[in-house]
Amino acid sequence: FGSILLIAAVVIQSVSVWVAEGLSSPQSVLTLHAVTALIVILLTNPTSAHAIGRAAHRSGIKPARAVVDDLEKEKP
């Protein structure tokens, strides 16, 4: 959550400056970049976590407290 909250803080701060100074301020570009980065992080985090977990399972590292192992049923 650290990167998401940090980018959210940048967005909030830059939007407040953007509103105060108008649309021509350099903060508008910063806001656009921060929102784009936030969207990319929100889209790629679940995918990468799934890929890491699946690779660990295939290499034989299984979760210690797993109740159901759905990946065991899937054979590549």
C-alpha positions, 0 to 999 in steps of 0.5 A: 500500500505504500506506493499507492498512498504515496502517489495518492498524496502526490495527486492530492497535493498537485491537484490542490496547487493545480486548482489554485494556479489554473490549468496552465501550471506545471502541476497539471503534468505532474498530476497526469503522470501520477494518475497514470502511474497509479492506474498502472500499479493498480493493474499490474500488482495483482497480475505480478503477485499471481505470477510469483505465487504460481511460479513458487507453487510450480517449483515446489514451494507451497503455502504453509497455511493453505486450506484449499490448493486449487493449483494442485488440481491444475497440471500444466 
